[in-house]
Amino acid sequence: MRWTAPPEKREIALVILSLLTYLFAFNLETLGIDPVATQGAVLRRIGFGKTRSIGADGRKPPGWRDNLEADIFGDWAWDEGHVVGHFREKSQPTVQGRHGASWLWGQNQNVIQEDDRPFHESTVDKGLLRWGDDVPVTRVIKHVPGYTILDNVITFNQSVYVISDTPASLPSMNTIVSTAGNAFDSFKLLSTEEARRIIGTHGALVRGVSWMSADQHPTNSTLFAMWRTYSSLDPLITSEGHTKLAPPHRLLIPHSRFFTDANPDFDSYTIRRRRADTGFHPYTMKAAFPQLTLEFFEDWDDLQKLEVPFVFERLLVMNTHAAERTMRNGLPAFSAAFKLEASPSWWEPIRRNMALFLEEYEVPSRAKPVVTYLHSQSEAGGLKLSTADHNALVSGLQSLCKKYGYELHIVSSQTSDTHWTERMTSIVRSTVVLGVHGSHMMDSVFMRPTPQSTMMELFPAGRYARHQEVALQSIGIKYMAWWGSESSTENFPTSQPQPQSEPMSIDVQAITRAVHAALRSS
């Protein structure tokens, strides 16, 4: 037969059979047949090799799984490169399901779990607790004067209650909150018998982690101090900012009203209102703590008017006055929180949130050192340089950065001059931040921590405040204080009058030399 002769029926059948076999084998997974298990079974039948019964996820292929496999490994889905598990086991009620023993709550769901428990949201129909005679008992998780983490705190009828039959095991109430305010006077201790009589047999549950500033006026260090306190619950926070801590849900500032101006007529709804000063820029909270909402006196008052007890599942309370009474050597009140043990990288989850929000977390390998002068020249009051000194410092920094190839940013503390995004982006990227002492300098805690990272704070002669010193050094950033031509990086003054609006002078050449030295340090 010539090779150009038409194919016979037998040859056509062989070609069709080969194509069908190829298509079938190529689409085994589409048909729901595991090719690994099938190949292993076929090879074993004909005497070649063993079944490859373990897949890339550590389990048997789908066609080979049985009840024992499900009991040991579960029925979760797995995507390569991701953590396995569906995490439903953590939300199971008491001793139900395969994970009941490891996530034991107790006889009632208002009994406290382990300290590292995740605070998951419940379903909508689980908003009311009926405890009968078994009143939720308060548990102290962490405490230093002025900074306390509590489970099961109850607010009812303009009061805040701590419930316990063992008062000797609790800190004194005036070390938790020692000042009265618009929303409540102080925390009150009740026995369970008194609680049954006063708060009744049921109430609403405020789930998750709540923070409360029991100060009349929050400050620029409020969020910083609260996170330092909360971070003590996870001593294993990594240098990359990974933590097991559930995000706080709400920040209560019950003594402060939402607006500070008089209420306008309802017809004047287009008038822009003047919001209360929380001590920190509202954008800062939303970027660094995106899950955190802010609640004011009006929100707190709503809870009281409902005439039903509200049980806070977990509440972190800070009170500056209670903390100040234990401070010495001019230390700021928030430094009391540093008595609680925490990871060296405790601040990194929050700094990371801010950097990711501004899309500045990844650093190019050949990035230039960044210098930011954060000035307060436009502020109505407070410390500031003379116009001549300010201009001289700007000129000196420009010359320095041009000569050595540094990147320079001149930004204002006033949002009307420099938008919040531009200001915070500059700070987050900075190797050196400098400026006159003031609350705006607290934003320097969002600097990128490197061996060269330095914050320089300028003071009038004979004045000093330790707020930025304590804050920056606690997160591994070098701190330098300046008085004219003199500077110090250690052995700082302890207690001097708080700087006010007063004249001050600087030595521009000394400052620029110090900036250059900081950038060249190792």
N, C-alpha and C positions, 0 to 999 in steps of 0.2 A: 504493500500500500504506500502511495506517495504521501509525503508529509503534508502536502497541500490538500489531501482528500478531506471531504466533510467529516466531522466527528460522528462516531457511532453512538447509538443510544446508550451503551454502557458507559462511554466516556462522558457524555452529557450528564448522566445520572451521578457519576463520581464528582463532577464539578459542582453540581447543585448540592450534593450531600456535604461536600467540603465547605461550601459557603454557609450552609445552614448550621453546621457544627461550629464554624468560626463565630457567626452572629450570636448563637446561643451562649457560647463560652464568654464572649465579650460582654454580654448583658446579664450575667449571672446575678450580680448585685442588684440590678434593677428589678429582677424577678423575685428578690427577697431571699436568694440562696447565698450563703456565705461561701465565697470561693476558697478561703483558707481551710475551713472545715471540710469542704467537699474534696479538695485536693488531698488533704491528709487522709480522709477515709478511703479514697481510691487507691492511693499509694500503699496504704497499710494492707488493703485487701490483696494486692498483687505482690506483697512482700517487700516493698521498698519504703524504708523510713517509718516514722511515727507521726501520729496526728499532731499538728501544731494547734494545740487546744487553748493557748493563751494569746489574746489579742494585744494590741498596743496599749490598751487601757488597763491591762492586768486582769481582764476577765476572759471567760470562755467566749468564743464567737456566738452570736445570737442563736444559731441553730442547735447549739450544744448546751445551753443553759438549763438548769433545773431549779427545783425549790431550794436546795442547799445553797446554790450559787446566789439566789435572791436573798436568802437569810444572811449570808456572809457579807456580800458586796452591795446589796440593794438593787433598785431598779432605775437608778438615776441615769440621765444622759450625760455624755462627756464630749466636749470639744477639745481637740488637741491644743495644748498651750494654756488651758484654763484649769482652775481648781475644780475637782470633781465634787458632786453632791448637789442636792437641791435645797438643803438647809431647812427643809420643813420640820426636821426632827427637833429643832430648837424651840419651835412654837407649840409643841404638843402639851396637852394638859397632864395632870398628875399621873405618873406611872402608867401611861398608855403608849402602845407602840413599842418598837424595838429599842428606842432610845429613852424610854421612861426612866430608867435607873440613872442615866447620866445627866438628865435634865429634870431632876426631881424638884418639884415646887413645895410640896407639903400638903397638908390636908385642905388648906384654903389658899386661893390664889393671892390673897393679900399677905401671906407669909413671905418673908424676904428670901430671895434666892442667893446664890453665891455672888461675891462682889464683881466677878468678871462676866456676869451674865449679859447677853445682848438684850437691849430693850426694843422688842419688836412691837409694831402696832397690832392691835387686836382688831376684831371685826366691829362693825357699827353697833351691833346689838349688845356689846359688852361694855357699855359706858357707865352702867350703874352697878355698884357693889352693895350687896345685902349681907352684912356681917353678923346681924343679930346681936348676941352678947359677946361675940368674939371680935372685939374692937381691934383694928389694925394697930400694932405696936410699933413705935418709932425705933429705928436702929441707927446708931451713929457709925458711919463707914470711915470717915476721916475727919480729923479736927485739929486745928491750931486756933488760937484766939483770932476771931475775925473771919476765918475761912473754914467752913464746915460742910460736909456732905452727909445727908441724912436720907433714909428711906422711910416712907409713910409719915409725911408731915401733913397735918390737916388744917385747913383754914375754914372758919365758920363764924359768922356774925361779928365781923370786924376784928377777929383775933386769929392768931396762928398758934396751933397746939402741937406740943411734943407729948406723946403718950408713952408712959413707962411706969411699971411698978417697982423699978429698981433705980431710983433717982441717983443713988450714989455711983452708979456705973456711967452716968452721963456727965458731960461737962456742965459747968454753971451756965444758966441761960444768958447771963450778961456777957459771957465770953463768946456767945454765938451772935447775939444782937444786943447792943447796949444803948441804943438811941431810939427815941420815939419818932414817929413821922405821921404824915397825913393818912396813911392807909391802916396802920396798926401801931400799937405802943411798943410791944416787945413780944418775944416768944414766951408762951406760958406752958408750964409743965402740969400734966394731968395724969392721975392714976387711971387704970382701966375702968374702975368703978365710977369715978367722976366723969370719965369720957362717955360712958353709957348714958348717964343722966343728961349731959350737956349736948352731945352731938347726935345721939339717937342710934338707930340700928342700920342705917344705910346712908350712902352718899355717892357722889360722882368721882370717878377715877381719872386723874390727869396723868396719862401714860407718858412713858419716856423720861428723858432727863430734862429737868428744868433748872435754870439758874435764876437767882434772885440777888439783886443789889439792894440791900437794906439801907443804903445811904440816901441822904436828902438830895445829893447831886452826884451822879456818877462822874468819873474822871477819864482821862485818856489812858489810864492804866487798868481800867476795870476789866476789859476783855482779856488783857494780858495776864492779870492776876487770877482771874477765874479759870482760864485754861491751865495755868500752872498748878492750881489746886486739883482740877479734874484729871490732869495728866498723871497725878500720883497713883491713879488706879491702874495704870499700865506701865510698869517699870521697864518694859521691853520694847518701847517705841524705837524704831530703827533709824539709822542715819538718813535713810531715804524718806522718812516720814510715815512709814506704815504703822498702823496701830489697830488694836482690837476694839477700841472704845467706840461706843455708839455716839453719834453726833448729838449735841444738846438740841432740844426742840424749841425752847423759848427762853428769852431773857426777860425777867420781870423787873421793872423799876417802879414799884407800886407807889412810891412817894412823889413821883414826878408826873405832872399832867402832860398830855400829848402836845397841847398848844400853850404858849405863854401869853398870848394876847387875848383880849376880851372877845367873847363869842359875837360874831356879826349877826345881822338879821338873816333869816333863812333865805330871803330874796337875794342876798348878796353872796351867793355861792361862788362867784368867780373871784372873790378876793383871796389873794394868796396869804395863807396863815403863817405865823412864825412858830416853828416847832421848838420843842424843848431842847436845850443843850444837853446831850448825853455824854459829852466829853470826848467822843470819837465821831469821825465822819460817818454818816449812814452808809456810804458806799463801802467803807472799810469793813464794816460788819458783814455786809452782804457778800463781799468777795472772799473774806477769810473764813466766814462761818455761813455758808450758803443755806444751810438747813435751819438756821436760827431766826426766829421771829421775835419782835420786840413788843412787849405789852406794858402799858402805862397804868396810871392810877384809875383811869376810866375803865379799863379792862378788869382790874382788880375789884373795883366797886361793883361791877356787874356780878361777879361771883358772890359777893356778900349779899346783894339784894335778892338773889335767888333763894335764900334761906334754906340751902341744902349744903351739907359739908362737902368740901372738895379735898380729895386725898391725893397728894403729890407722890407719885411712885418713887421718884428720886429727886431730891432738891439740893442744889449747891447754894449755900447762903454766904454772902460776903458782907461785912460791916466794917468800914474803915475805922470807926471810933473804937470798936472792940479790939482791933489789931493795933492801933496806935498806942494803946496803954502798955503794951509789952515791948515796944520798940525803944532802942537805945542808940546812941552815937549818931543821931540824925538820920537813921535809916528810914526810908519811906514805908508807909503802912503795908504796901503790897509785898514787901520783903518777908513778912510773916509767913506767907504761903511757901517760901523756899525752905521752911523747916520740914516740910513733907518730902520724903524721898521720891525721886523721879528719875527717869532716864536722862542721860546727858543730851539726848536729842529730843527732849520733850516739846520744844517749840516748832520743830521741823514740820509736823503735819499742817500747822496753820500757815507757816511761811510758804510751804509748798502750795497750799490752796491759793494764796495770793499770787504767787509766781505763775501758776498754771492759768489763773484767771486772766492775767496780763500777757499770757503767752511768752513768758520770759524764764521758764524753768530750765530749758535746755540751753547750755552755754557753749557757743562755738569754741573750738579748740584754740584758735588764735585771736580770741576776743581781746580788745584793748581794755586796759584798766579804766574804770569809770569814776570820775569825781563829780559829786553833786554838792552845790552850795545851796542850802535850804534857808532862805532869808525870810525875815518877818517885817520888812520895811513898810509894807502897806497896812499893817495892823494899826488899829486906832490907839491901843495902849500896849503896855508891856515893854520888854527890852528890845532895843534895836540899835544898830550902828548909826553913826552920823552919816549923812549922805556922802561926805568926802571919803570916809573909811570904807563904806560899802562899795563905792566906785573903785577905790584903790584895790580892794580885795578881788573884785571881779576882774580888773585888769591884770592883777598879779597871777590869778589862776589861769586866765586865758593865755598869758605868756608861757607859764609853766607847761600847760597841756600842749600848746603848739610846739614847744621845743622838744618835748619827749614823746609826743604822739599819744597822749592820753585823751580820753573822751570827756568833755566837760558839759555839765548841765547846770544852769542857773534857774532855780524854780522858787516860786513864792509859796508861803504857807497859806495864802488866801486863794480860794477857788476862783474868785472873780479875776485873778491875775493868771493863775496857772490851773488848768483843769485837773481834777483829782486823778484822772487816768495818767496824764503826763507826769504829774508829780510822783505818784506811786511807782510808775514804770521806771523813772529815773532812780528812785531809791532802791527798788528791788534789784536793779542791775549794778548798783554802785559798789565800788571797792572802798571808797572813802566818802563819808558824808560829813559836812561841817555846817555849823550855824550857831546863831546866838541862842542862849538858853531860853527855853519855852516849851509849852506843851506839844507844839508841833514836832519837836525833835524825837518824840516817842515813836514816830513812824519809822525811825531808823531800825527798829527791831525786825523789819522785813528785809534788811540787807542780806545779800548772799554771804553766808559764812565761809571765809577762806582764811588762810594764814595771814593775808595782808589786810583783811577787812578791819576798818578803823572808823570810829565816830569821834569827831572833835567838836567840843562844846565850848562856846565863848562866854565868859562871865565878866561882870564888872569887878574891879579890885575889891577884895575883902568880902566877896559874896560866893556862896556855893550851895548847891542842892544836889542830892545824891540819886535822884530818881533815874536819870539816864545811865549813870555809872552802874547801878545795881542791875538794871534791866539788860543792858548790853553785855556786861560781863557774864551774866547768867546764861547767855546763849552763845558764848564763845567768840564774841566780837570785841576787839580791843577798844579801849576808851581813853581819851585824852582830854583833859580840862585845860583851858587857857585863861590867863589873867594878863592882859597886855602882851608883854614879850615873854612871860613865864608860862611854863606848861608842866603838867604832871601826868604820869601814867600809873602811878601807884602812890600809896601813902597820902590819900586825899584828905582834905579837911573833914572833920566829923560834923560839926554843928556850927553853922554860920547863918546870919539872917537871910531869909528867902529873898532872892533878887526881885526887885520891883522895877518900875519905870525910872531909870536913872542913866546918866551919861556913862559911856564906857569907851575905851580906846583899844586898839589892836596893833600888833606889829605884823604887817602884811608879809614882809620878807621872812620872818621867823615861821609864820604859818605855812607859806608855800614850801619852804625847805622841809618842814615836818610832813607835809603831804607827800612830797617826793620821796622822802625817807620811808614813809609807810608803804608806798607802792613798791619800793625796791626791797623791802624786808622779806624774810623767808620764815 
